[in-house]
Amino acid sequence: MLDSDIEKKKQAFAVEKTRIAQRERRLQQKIDKKRIGKFIGIGKLCFQAGIDSLGDEILLGAFLEIAARARDEKNLNAWKELGSKTLQTESQALIISFNEDLSEDITTVLKENKFRWIPFRKEWHGRAVKEEMERRLEGKKVKIEVVT
C-alpha cells in the first residue's frame, strides 16, 4: 500500500511537471513574440529615419554609438524631442468631410494633396499632416478625422 501511494504521487508529480513545462513553453512563445514585435518596430524606425539601406556594419556601429551616448540624459531628451517632432509631422490617413458646397480652390487643394473623393460616403480620403490640412482649410465648415 505504501508503494502504491508513492507511485501515485510520482505519477501526479510527473503530470504536474509536464503541465509546468507546457506553461513555460507558452510563456516563452509570448516573450519571443513580443521581442519579434520590438525588432519589427526598430526596423520600421530605421525605415522612417531613412537608414534602412545602410549596411549592417554601419548600422551596428551607429547603434553602438547610440548606446554609448544614451548614458547622458541630455542626449536622451534631445533625441526624444526630435523623434516627437518627426512623428507629429508624419502624414496620417485622413477623412475630410464638409458641411458646405466646395469651391474649386478647395477641391484643387485636396486633389493636389492626392485626396480622393468617395461619392458613396461623400468624403475625401487621403494622407496628410492633420494640422497642415486644418491650416489650409481654415475658415471652412470641415470635419477632419484621423483614421486609426
N, C-alpha and C positions, 0 to 999 in steps of 0.2 A: 504494500500500500504506500509506503514512503517513497519507493522508487517511482511509482506511477504519478504521485503528486509532483515529484521533481521533474519528471518527463513532461508533464502537462505545463509546468511553469517554464521549462526550457522552450517548448513549442510556442507558448504565448509570447515569450520574450523574443523568439525568432520572428514571429509575425509582427510584433511591435517594431523590431529593428528594420524590417522590410518597409513598413509604413513610414518610419522616420527617414529612411533612405529616399523613398519616393518624394516626400515633402522637401527634403534637401535638394533633390534634382529640380523640382518645380520652382523652388526659391532661386536656385542658381540660374534657371532659364529666365526668370523675371529680371534678375540682376543683369544678365547678358543682354536682354532686350533693351533695358534702359541704357546700357553702355553703347550699344549699337545706335540707338536713337541720338545719344550725345555726339557720337562720331559723325553721324549724318548731319547734325546741326553745325558741327565745326566745319564740315565740308561746305555747307550752304554759306556760312560766313566767309570762307575763303573765296567762294564764287562772288559774293556781294562785294568783297574788297577788291576783286579783280586780280587775285593772286593764284587762282586755281590752275593756271597754266605754267607756273614756275616748277622747277624740278624738285625732286624730293630732298636733295641735299640743301638746296636754298631754303626751302620751307622749314626743314628741321633746324637749320642754323638760325632762321628768324624766330622760330618758336623757342629755341634755347635762349636767345637774347631777350625775348619777351619774359621768359621765366626768370631770368636774372634781374630784369628791371621791375618785375612785378612786386619785388620786396619793398619798393618805395611807394608810399601812399599817394604822393603827388602824381606819379605816373598812372596809377590806377584811376585816380579821379579824372585826369586829363583824358585817358582812353575812354572812360565811361561817358564823359560829356560828348566827345567826338562821335562815339557809337550811337548815343541817343539822338544827336542831331541828324546823323546819317539815316537812322531808321525812321525818323519823323519825315524825312524828305523822300522816302521811298514811295513810289506810286502804289496806290491801293485800288482794288476793284470797287468801282462806284456805280450807284444807280442814281440818276438825276431825273426828277420829275418837276413839272412846272404847273402852277395854278393859273396860268395866263397863256394867251397865244404868244408864240415866239416870233421875235423879229428875225430878219435874215442874218443880222450880225451875230446874234446868239447862236443860231444854227451853224453859222460858219465857225465860231469858236469851238463848238462841240465837235464838228467834223474835223477841224484842224488837230484836235486832241484825240482823234481816232475813236470818238464815241459813235456808237451805232444806235439808230432809232429802232425800238422794238414796238411795232404798231399794236400788237395784241395787248401789251401791258401799258402802252402809252408812256414809255420811259426811255431814257437814254442810258446805255450801258457802256462802260469803258474803264480804262485805268488812268489814274492821275493822282497827284497830291491833293488831298481834300481841301486843305487850306488855300491852295492856289486856285482851285476851281471856285471856292467860295468868294475869293477876292475878284476873280474875273466875272463872276455872275452877281456881284454885289448890286443891290437895289432891285433885283428881280424876285418875284414870288417863287422861290425854288426850294425844293427839298433834296438834300444830298445825303445818301445813305452809304455807309461803308459795308461792303459785303464781306462777311467773315467766313 
